């Protein structure tokens, strides 16, 4: 996951595919609009394994580029079947959360 995807697009697709599978399985989001894309990405990565050096201007990448874009949109909450998660600083309605800040003195002696 720490590998740069700049020179090898197999990493780019793998990153998006992993994120999609985690979103579907862990967040229980609908996969109806991306089921075919997941299947296509899996098949493409079998033919072009991660680290195989597929470049952005190659014919191989052009075959799967639209699928990559769809998975990216899904993971960013830009598809109807994958609603965007609320930011951790706001609630589901976009209202900033009020997290109380309790000042503490680290290392201060306690009295019992």
C-alpha positions as CSV (number, residue, x, y, z in Angstrom):
1,X,0.0,0.0,0.0
2,X,3.0,2.3,0.4
3,X,4.0,1.9,-3.2
4,X,3.7,4.9,-5.5
5,X,1.1,4.3,-8.3
6,X,2.6,7.0,-10.5
7,X,4.5,4.7,-12.9
8,X,2.5,1.5,-12.6
9,X,-1.3,1.8,-12.9
10,X,-1.8,-1.7,-11.5
11,X,-1.3,-0.2,-8.1
12,X,-3.9,2.5,-8.7
13,X,-6.5,-0.1,-9.6
14,X,-5.6,-2.3,-6.7
15,X,-5.9,0.5,-4.3
16,X,-9.4,1.4,-5.5
17,X,-10.5,-2.2,-5.7
18,X,-9.3,-2.9,-2.1
19,X,-11.1,0.2,-0.9
20,X,-14.3,-0.8,-2.7
21,X,-14.3,-4.2,-1.2
22,X,-13.7,-2.8,2.3
23,X,-16.5,-0.3,1.8
24,X,-18.9,-3.0,0.7
25,X,-18.0,-5.5,3.4
26,X,-17.2,-3.3,6.4
27,X,-19.7,-0.5,5.9
28,X,-22.4,-2.7,4.4
29,X,-22.9,-0.3,1.5
30,X,-24.8,-1.3,-1.6
31,X,-22.6,-2.7,-4.3
32,X,-25.4,-2.8,-6.9
33,X,-23.9,-0.1,-9.1
34,X,-20.4,-1.4,-9.0
35,X,-20.7,-5.2,-9.0
36,X,-19.7,-5.5,-12.7
37,X,-16.8,-3.0,-12.1
38,X,-15.5,-5.1,-9.2
39,X,-15.7,-8.3,-11.4
40,X,-13.9,-6.5,-14.3
41,X,-11.2,-5.1,-12.0
42,X,-10.6,-8.5,-10.4
43,X,-10.3,-10.1,-13.9
44,X,-8.0,-7.3,-15.2
45,X,-5.7,-7.6,-12.2
46,X,-5.4,-11.4,-12.8
47,X,-4.2,-10.6,-16.4
48,X,-2.1,-7.7,-15.2
49,X,-0.8,-8.5,-11.7
50,X,0.1,-5.7,-9.3
51,X,3.6,-4.6,-10.1
52,X,3.5,-5.7,-13.7
53,X,4.4,-2.2,-14.9
54,X,1.2,-1.1,-16.8
55,X,1.7,2.6,-17.8
56,X,-1.0,5.2,-18.0
57,X,-0.7,5.5,-21.7
58,X,-0.8,1.8,-22.4
59,X,-3.6,0.0,-24.2
60,X,-4.0,-2.3,-21.2
61,X,-4.8,0.7,-18.9
62,X,-7.2,2.2,-21.4
63,X,-9.2,-1.0,-21.3
64,X,-9.8,-0.6,-17.5
65,X,-9.6,3.2,-17.0
66,X,-13.4,3.7,-16.9
67,X,-13.7,0.9,-14.4
68,X,-11.0,2.6,-12.2
69,X,-12.9,5.9,-12.4
70,X,-16.2,4.2,-11.4
71,X,-14.6,2.5,-8.4
72,X,-12.9,5.9,-7.4
73,X,-16.3,7.6,-7.6
74,X,-17.9,4.9,-5.4
75,X,-15.1,5.1,-2.8
76,X,-15.5,8.9,-2.6
77,X,-19.3,8.7,-2.2
78,X,-20.0,10.2,-5.6
79,X,-22.5,7.5,-6.7
80,X,-26.1,7.2,-5.6
81,X,-25.5,3.7,-4.3
82,X,-22.7,4.8,-2.0
83,X,-23.8,7.7,0.1
84,X,-21.0,9.8,1.5
85,X,-20.0,9.2,5.1
86,X,-20.3,12.2,7.4
87,X,-17.0,13.8,8.3
88,X,-15.8,12.9,11.8
89,X,-16.1,16.5,12.8
90,X,-19.8,16.8,11.7
91,X,-22.8,14.6,12.3
92,X,-24.9,13.0,9.6
93,X,-26.7,16.3,8.9
94,X,-23.5,18.3,8.4
95,X,-23.7,20.0,11.8
96,X,-20.4,20.4,13.6
97,X,-20.1,18.1,16.5
98,X,-19.7,19.5,19.9
99,X,-16.9,17.6,21.5
100,X,-16.3,18.8,25.0
101,X,-12.7,19.7,25.7
102,X,-11.7,18.8,29.2
103,X,-8.5,20.5,30.3
104,X,-6.2,18.2,32.2
105,X,-2.9,18.7,34.0
106,X,-0.6,16.0,33.1
107,X,1.6,14.9,36.0
108,X,-0.3,17.0,38.5
109,X,-0.6,15.4,41.9
110,X,-4.0,14.1,42.9
111,X,-5.6,14.5,46.3
112,X,-7.6,11.7,47.8
